[in-house]
């Protein structure tokens, strides 16, 4: 009888221990880091969709995420400066401008998008940069990567004085202008290139700006977007930042390899329609470049922009502490 009692008591204690274990090991609210992320509509946001979806079920690797998708680069700067977001995906040159204008208040964590810009036309008259002479180009992104990349290429090609650029507020406005102009030419990023081509069969890609850039600057690569973070957030939450980078790398891999599934998520979060995303994703050059490769590639790109127009990077190249 005593032996049976001891066995029962031991079993009860063991059960109580096992039942209590998950509660003791559960992540408490104080162990979770809240991370606010903003990204531009387009490829810089498309690489985030798997992480956005995963985070709906709760914290991911100790981080609880809140995402915002904005329409233009102009909306991004005040969000960072006012501390309303912790991490942001934005144009590469804008990151340098913000760094210089805020005494280094941000750091760049990764290159997240390579060249996604294309010259497209409603017709068949442009087959090289030289064919742009005398034409007007509809474009969006004034004061950021599209403007400075286009200006640099036109200057190097000797076309700075023979091409006019009509700046629009958003890429969607450029698509509308292109569709309404039977001889229109536009500078568009993916996935807006795909959007325009799906709406009008006569619209075609005339020039890949990656190729045009390589022709005039073979020692550097065209970079569209980067991931940055507020420096104070990085200094106070290094583990959370590293966890984000790991999760973001997995998310970009998903976007590049699981196109149909990723396109569905892109549509779900209102970045672009799913049908557009399905065709555009393979052309969006979504990456997650960090560490020494980040510094080397981004520095060379910013160096080219600075030589062409110092204002394009905030009138100075960022210091070593710019790179995470």
Residue pairs with C-beta under 8 A, 6 or more apart in sequence:
27 59
27 62
31 62
32 59
32 62
32 63
32 64
33 62
33 63
33 64
33 237
33 239
33 240
34 63
34 64
34 66
35 63
35 64
35 65
35 66
35 86
35 87
35 237
35 240
35 244
36 65
36 66
36 68
36 84
36 85
36 86
36 87
37 48
37 65
37 66
37 67
37 68
37 85
37 86
37 87
37 88
37 89
38 67
38 68
38 69
38 70
38 76
38 79
38 85
38 87
38 88
38 89
39 45
39 48
39 67
39 68
39 69
39 70
39 88
39 89
39 90
40 69
40 70
40 71
40 72
40 73
40 76
40 89
40 90
40 91
40 225
41 69
41 70
41 71
41 271
41 272
42 116
42 171
42 189
42 190
42 191
42 192
42 271
42 272
43 113
43 116
43 189
43 190
43 191
43 224
43 225
43 284
43 285
43 286
44 89
44 90
44 112
44 113
44 224
44 225
45 69
45 89
45 269
45 271
46 191
46 255
46 262
46 266
46 271
46 272
46 277
46 281
46 284
46 286
47 89
47 112
47 113
47 248
47 251
47 252
47 255
47 286
47 288
48 67
48 89
48 248
48 251
49 251
49 255
49 262
49 265
49 266
49 268
49 269
49 271
50 250
50 251
50 254
50 255
50 262
50 265
51 60
51 65
51 247
51 248
51 250
51 251
52 65
52 67
52 265
52 269
53 265
53 268
54 60
54 247
54 251
55 63
55 64
55 65
55 67
58 64
60 243
60 247
61 243
61 246
61 247
62 239
62 240
62 243
63 240
63 243
63 244
63 247
67 269
68 79
68 85
69 269
69 270
69 271
70 76
70 79
71 170
72 140
72 169
72 170
73 90
73 91
73 94
73 141
73 143
73 144
74 143
76 88
76 90
76 94
77 94
77 98
78 84
79 85
79 88
80 88
80 98
80 105
80 106
80 228
80 230
81 98
81 102
81 105
83 230
85 230
86 229
86 230
86 233
86 237
87 109
87 227
87 228
87 229
87 230
87 233
87 241
87 244
88 227
88 228
88 229
89 112
89 113
89 225
89 226
89 227
90 144
90 225
90 226
90 228
91 141
91 144
91 145
91 146
91 224
91 225
91 226
92 111
92 145
92 223
92 224
92 225
92 226
92 298
92 301
92 302
93 144
93 145
93 148
93 302
93 305
93 312
93 313
94 143
94 144
94 145
95 106
95 108
95 226
95 228
96 302
96 313
96 314
96 317
96 318
96 322
97 312
97 313
97 314
98 105
98 106
98 228
98 314
99 105
99 106
99 108
99 314
99 318
99 322
100 313
100 314
100 315
100 316
100 318
101 314
104 231
104 318
104 319
104 321
104 322
105 230
105 231
105 232
106 228
106 229
106 230
106 231
107 228
107 229
107 231
107 234
107 321
107 322
107 323
107 324
108 226
108 227
108 228
108 294
108 298
108 318
108 322
108 323
108 324
109 226
109 227
109 228
109 229
109 241
109 244
109 245
109 290
109 324
110 226
110 227
110 245
110 248
110 288
110 289
110 290
110 294
110 324
111 223
111 225
111 226
111 227
111 287
111 288
111 289
111 294
111 297
111 298
112 225
112 226
112 227
112 248
112 252
112 286
112 287
112 288
112 289
113 223
113 224
113 225
113 226
113 284
113 285
113 286
113 287
114 210
114 221
114 222
114 223
114 224
114 285
114 287
115 208
115 209
115 210
115 213
115 221
115 222
115 223
115 224
115 285
116 189
116 190
116 224
116 283
116 284
116 285
117 145
117 146
117 149
117 150
117 187
117 188
117 189
117 209
117 210
117 222
117 224
118 187
118 188
118 189
118 190
118 193
118 205
118 206
118 207
118 208
118 209
119 126
119 132
119 137
119 185
119 186
119 187
119 205
119 206
119 207
119 209
119 212
120 178
120 185
120 186
120 188
120 193
120 196
120 197
120 203
120 204
120 205
120 206
121 178
121 183
121 184
121 185
121 186
121 203
121 204
121 206
122 178
122 179
122 181
122 182
122 183
122 184
122 185
122 200
122 202
122 203
123 182
123 183
123 184
123 202
123 204
124 204
125 131
125 183
126 132
126 135
126 185
126 206
126 207
127 206
127 207
128 207
129 153
129 154
129 157
129 159
129 207
129 212
129 215
130 157
130 159
131 206
132 154
132 159
132 163
132 185
133 159
133 162
133 163
134 162
134 163
135 163
135 164
135 185
136 163
136 164
136 165
136 166
136 185
137 150
137 163
137 164
137 165
137 166
137 185
137 186
137 187
138 166
138 168
138 173
138 174
138 177
138 178
138 181
138 184
138 185
138 186
138 187
139 146
139 147
139 150
139 165
139 166
139 167
139 168
139 174
139 186
139 187
140 146
140 167
140 168
140 169
140 170
140 171
140 173
140 174
140 187
141 147
141 171
141 189
142 167
145 223
145 224
145 225
146 187
146 189
147 165
147 167
147 312
148 305
148 308
148 309
148 312
149 209
149 213
149 222
150 165
150 187
150 209
151 160
151 308
151 309
152 213
152 216
152 217
152 304
152 305
152 308
152 309
153 209
153 212
153 213
153 216
154 160
154 163
155 308
156 216
156 217
157 212
157 216
165 187
166 177
168 174
168 177
171 188
171 189
171 192
172 192
172 195
174 186
174 187
174 188
174 192
175 186
175 188
175 192
175 195
175 196
175 199
177 184
177 186
178 184
178 185
178 186
178 188
178 196
178 203
179 196
179 199
179 200
179 203
185 206
186 196
187 209
188 196
189 224
190 280
190 283
190 284
191 272
191 276
191 277
191 279
191 280
191 281
191 284
193 205
193 280
193 283
194 276
194 279
194 280
194 283
195 272
195 273
195 276
196 203
197 203
197 204
197 205
198 275
198 276
198 279
209 222
210 221
210 222
210 285
213 220
213 221
213 222
214 221
214 222
217 304
219 300
220 297
220 300
220 301
220 303
220 304
221 297
221 300
221 301
222 301
223 297
223 298
223 301
224 285
226 298
227 248
229 241
229 324
233 241
234 241
234 324
241 324
245 288
245 290
248 288
249 288
249 290
252 286
252 287
252 288
253 288
254 261
254 262
255 262
255 281
255 286
256 281
256 286
259 278
259 281
259 282
260 278
262 277
262 281
263 274
263 275
263 277
263 278
263 281
264 274
266 272
266 274
266 277
266 281
267 273
267 274
267 275
267 277
268 274
271 277
272 280
289 297
290 324
294 323
294 324
295 323
298 323
299 317
299 323
302 313
302 317
302 318
303 317
305 312
305 313
306 312
306 313
306 316
306 317
310 316
